[in-house]
Amino acid sequence: MSDKRSQKTVKPTEQIQALLNLRFRAFCISAHAFLSGILFLIPQSGIGEMAIPFVAEMDQVWEAVAVPRQIAPLFSAQVTRVEPGGRVVISSSLPDACLALTNEIGPTYFEVTGPANHSWLGHRSEVGTGLNATGESLCLKVIPSPRSTRADLDTSLVGAVIRVYPHITLPLLLDRNTSSILKAFPQSSLRYYLPAETGFREFRPRLNPSQPGVSWCVFDDQEFTWISAPLEDLVIAPSECFVIRSGIRKGAGFSLVGSDRTNLPCPRPWKGKGPHLLGYPFSSDLLLGRDWPRQGGALTPSENPADCDYIGVYLPDGYRTYGFFGRSVTTALWREIIKPGTRRAAWGAITSAITTIPAGQGFLLYPRKDAPDHIFYPPQN
C-alpha cells in the first residue's frame, strides 16, 4: 500500500479556520460557529451523542482548568486489520474532498468506543495528518506519542469500533480571549502550563503584528529563547487539564459545546513523580474516595506524610495540597498536608480533608510510582 500522507504542519489559527470550514456531508460535523469567542461544535448526525455546553471563567490568579468535553467526532468506523508501521485499516470511506480537508484539522486521535468487552475499550491513539484511501477502506497512521494510552499496537485492535476526533487545543479555546487580554494589558504576565510526558511545560502568549491571532511561545533549551510552539504541543488531551496564571484578577474564559463522555472508561497513564496535570474527564464532580481512586489502582494510602501520594488544588483562598491518608483505599481520605514531599511534611487537621473536585476543575498529582495502566472510570450511580 502506498503512503501518500501529507506532512503539512497546521498552524494554531489554521486549526480554528479548518474546523469552521469543515463540511463533511453525512460523515462529519453538521453545524458549528465561532461567534464572540464562543465555540459551537455539533456532533455528526447518527453517532448518538448530544451537544452539551460547558462554560469556564478563570477568575483566579492561578487556576487549573479541565475540559470535560470532546470536539464532535469526524467519523466512526470498525478496525479490519492492523499493518506494520502503525497502519490501522478501517471499514469506512469518505469523499475525496473530505480526505483533503483532514490535512487542515491539526492533531487528531482515535478512541475505541466498542464493543463493550473489547480489550482496547476507552484507549486512545494519536493519528498523523491525512487519510490514505484504498477502495472501500481507509488507512490511519498511528504516530508515536506520549498521549497514546497504549504502545502495543497489534492485531488485538481488530474488531474495535473507533471514533476519530480533532484534539482540543489552547488556541482553539482561548485565542480570541487571550488576544483581547494582551491588547488591553500589554504588560500582562499571562502564562499557560500544559502537560508534558513527565511534568508540564510553560507557554507564553504574545501578539505578533505580522500575523493574525496569538503566538503561543515555548522556551527552546537549545537556542535559549522563546519560540512559537507547534499546534501539536498545545493539545489538551482527555483527562488532562491546563494551568493558567492570569496576572490579573479576571482571567480568560471560554464556552464549548461538544460531546459529553458518558460511559466510557478513560485511561490516563503517567510516568514520574509529576506534577501531572489531570482533570476528571466526565461532566460530574469528582467524588474523591468514591469515584477516584479505585481499589487496586495506581494510588495507595499512607499514614506517613513524608511518603505519600498527594494532589495540589487551586482554591479561591490559595493553593492547597492533600495527601492520600489512611490504611486502605476504601477508608482513606485526602487530608491536607503541610510541606509535602519534604522531611518536614505534616498532616493538617483531620477536618481539613477535601472530598470533591468540581467538574471542570483540574488538579496536580504527585504520585509515588508510575502508573502505565491508570484509568478514570465514569462516576458511580
PLY file of the C-alpha trace (Angstrom):
ply
format ascii 1.0
element vertex 381
property float x
property float y
property float z
element edge 380
property int vertex1
property int vertex2
end_header
0.00 0.00 0.00
1.49 3.33 -0.96
1.56 6.05 1.68
0.77 9.47 0.27
0.14 11.17 3.57
0.69 14.89 3.90
3.34 16.14 6.31
1.90 19.64 6.47
2.25 21.44 9.79
-1.00 23.09 10.81
-0.74 26.48 12.48
-2.93 27.34 15.52
-5.04 29.85 13.59
-5.46 27.36 10.73
-6.99 24.76 13.07
-9.77 27.15 14.05
-10.48 28.08 10.43
-10.35 24.46 9.26
-12.90 23.37 11.85
-15.16 26.23 10.88
-14.88 25.34 7.17
-15.42 21.63 7.70
-18.47 20.32 5.84
-18.36 16.54 5.66
-21.86 15.69 4.38
-23.29 12.78 6.38
-19.98 11.81 7.96
-18.84 14.89 9.77
-19.72 17.87 11.87
-23.13 19.09 10.88
-23.11 22.65 12.20
-20.76 24.93 14.03
-19.97 28.60 14.54
-17.35 30.74 16.19
-19.05 33.89 17.47
-17.93 36.33 20.15
-15.34 33.92 21.45
-17.86 31.09 21.84
-17.15 27.85 20.04
-20.05 25.60 18.99
-19.41 22.14 17.66
-22.38 19.89 16.93
-21.75 16.12 16.75
-22.07 14.28 13.49
-25.51 13.01 12.60
-26.23 9.39 13.56
-23.46 8.92 16.12
-25.91 9.19 19.00
-24.20 11.90 21.04
-25.67 15.11 22.42
-24.13 18.56 22.13
-23.80 19.82 25.70
-22.47 23.27 26.69
-19.55 23.77 29.05
-18.55 27.21 30.35
-15.32 28.12 32.12
-14.45 31.52 33.55
-11.00 31.65 35.06
-11.35 34.40 37.70
-8.43 33.46 39.96
-4.79 34.48 39.53
-3.84 30.78 39.36
-6.30 28.15 38.18
-6.27 24.59 36.84
-8.95 24.02 34.19
-10.20 20.69 32.86
-12.36 20.39 29.73
-14.84 17.51 30.18
-15.88 17.61 26.52
-14.70 16.28 23.20
-14.98 18.01 19.85
-17.57 16.27 17.73
-16.11 13.13 16.11
-15.26 13.30 12.42
-16.46 9.77 11.74
-16.86 6.31 13.25
-15.63 3.02 11.79
-14.53 -0.52 12.60
-10.92 -1.71 12.53
-10.50 -4.52 10.00
-6.74 -5.08 10.25
-3.51 -3.69 11.67
-0.47 -3.50 9.42
3.23 -2.97 10.22
4.39 0.60 10.70
1.39 1.70 12.75
-1.16 1.46 9.93
-4.74 0.83 11.06
-7.16 -0.12 8.29
-10.82 0.73 8.91
-14.02 -0.16 7.07
-15.17 3.26 6.00
-14.95 5.54 3.01
-15.09 9.30 2.63
-15.36 11.57 -0.41
-12.05 12.82 -1.83
-12.84 16.35 -0.68
-13.16 15.09 2.88
-9.81 13.31 2.67
-8.13 16.55 1.64
-9.73 18.53 4.45
-8.44 16.20 7.13
-4.97 17.64 6.50
-6.18 21.04 7.73
-7.68 19.99 11.06
-4.48 19.58 13.03
-3.80 16.98 15.73
-6.31 14.12 15.79
-6.73 10.86 17.67
-8.98 7.84 17.63
-10.75 6.42 20.63
-12.09 2.88 20.95
-15.80 3.04 21.77
-16.83 -0.59 21.43
-17.65 -3.40 21.71
-18.15 -3.17 25.47
-15.95 -6.22 26.11
-13.11 -5.16 23.82
-9.67 -5.07 25.47
-8.98 -1.64 23.91
-12.20 0.00 25.15
-11.59 3.64 26.01
-7.98 3.66 24.81
-6.72 6.40 22.50
-4.03 6.61 19.83
-2.59 9.67 18.11
-3.16 9.80 14.36
-0.95 11.51 11.76
-2.29 14.07 9.29
-4.35 12.93 6.36
-6.02 9.64 5.42
-4.90 7.07 2.90
-7.81 5.65 0.86
-7.79 2.16 -0.64
-11.12 1.33 -2.26
-13.78 0.97 0.41
-11.24 1.21 3.24
-9.23 3.93 4.90
-5.81 3.65 6.49
-4.99 5.65 9.60
-1.35 6.10 10.54
-0.74 5.88 14.28
2.19 8.05 15.32
4.38 7.68 18.43
3.14 9.98 21.18
3.04 10.07 24.98
-0.67 10.93 24.58
-1.40 7.46 23.20
-2.61 5.32 26.09
-1.25 2.03 24.74
2.03 1.37 22.96
1.35 -2.25 21.97
-0.45 -1.60 18.69
-1.14 -5.04 17.23
-3.89 -7.30 15.90
-5.71 -7.19 19.26
-7.21 -3.91 17.99
-9.05 -5.70 15.16
-12.83 -5.61 15.59
-12.78 -2.44 17.64
-15.18 0.38 16.80
-13.34 3.69 16.82
-14.20 7.36 16.53
-11.76 9.88 15.12
-11.67 13.23 16.95
-9.84 16.51 16.46
-7.91 17.50 19.56
-8.91 20.43 21.72
-6.06 22.94 21.82
-5.30 26.13 23.71
-5.65 28.31 20.58
-8.99 26.73 19.76
-10.34 27.62 23.20
-8.56 30.83 24.07
-7.01 32.55 21.05
-9.55 35.38 20.84
-9.88 35.88 24.56
-6.12 35.85 25.08
-5.64 38.32 22.24
-8.12 40.70 23.88
-6.33 40.43 27.23
-2.93 41.14 25.70
-4.26 44.15 23.80
-5.88 45.57 26.93
-2.96 44.70 29.22
0.25 44.69 27.13
2.40 44.08 30.23
0.26 41.17 31.44
2.19 38.23 32.86
-0.30 35.80 31.35
1.09 32.23 31.37
-0.29 28.81 30.48
1.02 25.41 31.55
0.28 22.16 29.70
1.11 18.53 30.50
4.39 17.06 29.28
5.45 13.42 29.36
6.78 13.64 32.93
5.56 17.03 34.13
4.49 20.25 32.45
5.66 22.95 30.02
5.19 26.71 30.23
3.73 28.69 27.31
3.69 32.47 26.95
1.17 34.03 24.56
2.38 37.00 22.54
0.81 39.26 19.97
2.51 39.06 16.61
1.94 42.11 14.38
2.95 40.14 11.27
0.18 37.53 11.60
-3.37 37.29 13.00
-4.06 35.74 16.34
-1.66 34.90 19.14
1.78 33.30 19.02
1.97 30.62 21.69
5.63 30.57 22.66
7.66 27.92 24.47
11.24 28.14 25.71
13.79 26.45 23.45
16.53 24.87 25.57
18.88 24.72 22.58
18.52 28.34 21.45
17.84 29.77 24.94
14.98 31.82 23.61
11.19 31.75 23.30
9.90 30.33 20.01
6.43 29.81 18.54
5.13 26.38 19.57
3.65 23.96 17.02
-0.03 23.14 17.41
0.84 19.57 18.44
2.40 20.97 21.63
-0.75 22.91 22.55
-3.10 19.94 22.91
-5.36 19.41 25.93
-5.97 15.66 25.85
-8.90 13.90 27.55
-8.33 13.53 31.33
-5.79 16.37 31.38
-6.01 20.00 32.45
-4.13 23.19 31.80
-3.00 25.74 34.37
-3.38 29.46 33.80
-1.60 32.26 35.62
-3.66 35.24 34.62
-1.67 38.01 36.31
-4.95 39.90 36.65
-7.91 39.06 38.83
-10.21 38.43 35.88
-8.62 35.91 33.59
-9.58 34.26 30.35
-12.79 32.35 29.74
-14.43 30.19 27.12
-17.61 28.32 26.27
-17.56 25.00 24.45
-20.41 22.90 23.12
-19.20 19.39 22.41
-19.65 15.68 23.01
-20.09 14.57 26.60
-18.22 11.43 27.66
-20.78 9.28 29.45
-19.97 5.61 29.98
-16.51 5.03 28.50
-13.52 4.48 30.77
-10.75 7.00 30.16
-7.20 5.66 30.52
-4.60 8.18 31.63
-1.19 6.61 32.34
1.57 8.57 33.99
5.32 8.26 34.44
7.44 10.02 37.02
6.60 11.89 40.20
4.97 14.82 38.47
3.33 17.13 38.86
0.86 15.59 36.42
-1.87 17.98 35.26
-5.07 15.96 35.46
-8.79 16.59 35.06
-11.75 14.28 35.58
-12.96 13.66 32.00
-16.64 13.37 32.91
-19.20 16.15 33.36
-19.66 15.39 37.04
-17.94 16.48 40.19
-15.09 14.13 41.08
-16.05 12.47 44.37
-12.74 11.59 45.99
-12.72 8.21 47.66
-15.78 7.08 45.70
-15.09 7.65 42.02
-11.31 8.05 42.31
-9.05 6.35 43.03
-10.48 2.88 42.65
-9.37 -0.03 44.81
-6.39 -1.89 43.37
-5.42 1.15 41.33
-2.23 3.14 41.00
-2.52 5.06 44.27
-2.17 3.59 47.74
-2.88 5.41 51.01
-0.24 6.06 53.63
-0.12 7.31 57.20
3.33 8.81 56.62
3.05 12.44 55.42
6.65 12.39 54.17
5.99 9.46 51.84
2.51 9.58 50.31
0.72 10.31 47.05
-0.71 13.82 47.11
-2.60 16.29 44.95
-2.48 20.07 44.60
-5.65 22.11 44.13
-6.06 25.83 43.35
-8.77 27.22 45.60
-10.13 30.80 45.89
-8.03 31.28 49.05
-4.84 29.82 47.53
-3.06 26.62 46.62
-3.56 23.64 48.93
-2.08 20.13 48.95
-3.83 16.97 50.12
-2.23 13.61 50.82
-3.87 10.20 50.41
-4.17 9.39 54.11
-5.21 6.06 55.63
-4.60 2.32 55.64
-6.91 1.14 52.84
-8.37 2.67 49.70
-11.94 2.07 50.90
-11.49 4.13 54.08
-8.73 6.57 53.08
-9.32 10.29 52.65
-7.48 13.19 51.06
-6.20 15.12 54.08
-4.42 18.45 53.95
-0.67 18.07 54.08
1.84 20.76 55.05
5.21 20.95 53.25
4.57 17.80 51.16
7.48 15.94 49.64
9.88 17.05 52.37
11.14 15.62 55.66
9.13 18.29 57.45
5.85 17.17 55.90
3.00 17.03 58.38
-0.71 16.29 58.30
-3.19 19.09 58.76
-6.26 18.76 60.94
-8.38 15.68 60.26
-11.22 18.07 59.42
-9.16 19.63 56.62
-9.89 16.82 54.15
-11.15 17.51 50.63
-13.97 15.33 49.31
-14.95 16.87 45.97
-13.29 18.47 42.97
-15.92 20.32 40.91
-16.50 19.41 37.27
-14.17 21.38 35.05
-11.57 21.96 37.76
-8.19 20.35 37.27
-5.66 19.25 39.86
-1.97 18.41 40.11
-0.96 14.88 41.06
2.34 13.94 42.72
2.42 10.12 42.74
5.00 7.85 44.34
5.17 5.44 41.41
4.49 5.11 37.68
1.02 4.05 36.56
1.02 2.65 33.00
-2.50 1.23 33.48
-4.28 4.02 35.32
-7.89 4.64 34.25
-10.52 7.23 35.16
-13.89 5.49 35.38
-17.37 7.05 34.98
-19.00 8.24 38.20
-20.80 5.56 40.18
-24.56 5.81 40.48
0 1
1 2
2 3
3 4
4 5
5 6
6 7
7 8
8 9
9 10
10 11
11 12
12 13
13 14
14 15
15 16
16 17
17 18
18 19
19 20
20 21
21 22
22 23
23 24
24 25
25 26
26 27
27 28
28 29
29 30
30 31
31 32
32 33
33 34
34 35
35 36
36 37
37 38
38 39
39 40
40 41
41 42
42 43
43 44
44 45
45 46
46 47
47 48
48 49
49 50
50 51
51 52
52 53
53 54
54 55
55 56
56 57
57 58
58 59
59 60
60 61
61 62
62 63
63 64
64 65
65 66
66 67
67 68
68 69
69 70
70 71
71 72
72 73
73 74
74 75
75 76
76 77
77 78
78 79
79 80
80 81
81 82
82 83
83 84
84 85
85 86
86 87
87 88
88 89
89 90
90 91
91 92
92 93
93 94
94 95
95 96
96 97
97 98
98 99
99 100
100 101
101 102
102 103
103 104
104 105
105 106
106 107
107 108
108 109
109 110
110 111
111 112
112 113
113 114
114 115
115 116
116 117
117 118
118 119
119 120
120 121
121 122
122 123
123 124
124 125
125 126
126 127
127 128
128 129
129 130
130 131
131 132
132 133
133 134
134 135
135 136
136 137
137 138
138 139
139 140
140 141
141 142
142 143
143 144
144 145
145 146
146 147
147 148
148 149
149 150
150 151
151 152
152 153
153 154
154 155
155 156
156 157
157 158
158 159
159 160
160 161
161 162
162 163
163 164
164 165
165 166
166 167
167 168
168 169
169 170
170 171
171 172
172 173
173 174
174 175
175 176
176 177
177 178
178 179
179 180
180 181
181 182
182 183
183 184
184 185
185 186
186 187
187 188
188 189
189 190
190 191
191 192
192 193
193 194
194 195
195 196
196 197
197 198
198 199
199 200
200 201
201 202
202 203
203 204
204 205
205 206
206 207
207 208
208 209
209 210
210 211
211 212
212 213
213 214
214 215
215 216
216 217
217 218
218 219
219 220
220 221
221 222
222 223
223 224
224 225
225 226
226 227
227 228
228 229
229 230
230 231
231 232
232 233
233 234
234 235
235 236
236 237
237 238
238 239
239 240
240 241
241 242
242 243
243 244
244 245
245 246
246 247
247 248
248 249
249 250
250 251
251 252
252 253
253 254
254 255
255 256
256 257
257 258
258 259
259 260
260 261
261 262
262 263
263 264
264 265
265 266
266 267
267 268
268 269
269 270
270 271
271 272
272 273
273 274
274 275
275 276
276 277
277 278
278 279
279 280
280 281
281 282
282 283
283 284
284 285
285 286
286 287
287 288
288 289
289 290
290 291
291 292
292 293
293 294
294 295
295 296
296 297
297 298
298 299
299 300
300 301
301 302
302 303
303 304
304 305
305 306
306 307
307 308
308 309
309 310
310 311
311 312
312 313
313 314
314 315
315 316
316 317
317 318
318 319
319 320
320 321
321 322
322 323
323 324
324 325
325 326
326 327
327 328
328 329
329 330
330 331
331 332
332 333
333 334
334 335
335 336
336 337
337 338
338 339
339 340
340 341
341 342
342 343
343 344
344 345
345 346
346 347
347 348
348 349
349 350
350 351
351 352
352 353
353 354
354 355
355 356
356 357
357 358
358 359
359 360
360 361
361 362
362 363
363 364
364 365
365 366
366 367
367 368
368 369
369 370
370 371
371 372
372 373
373 374
374 375
375 376
376 377
377 378
378 379
379 380
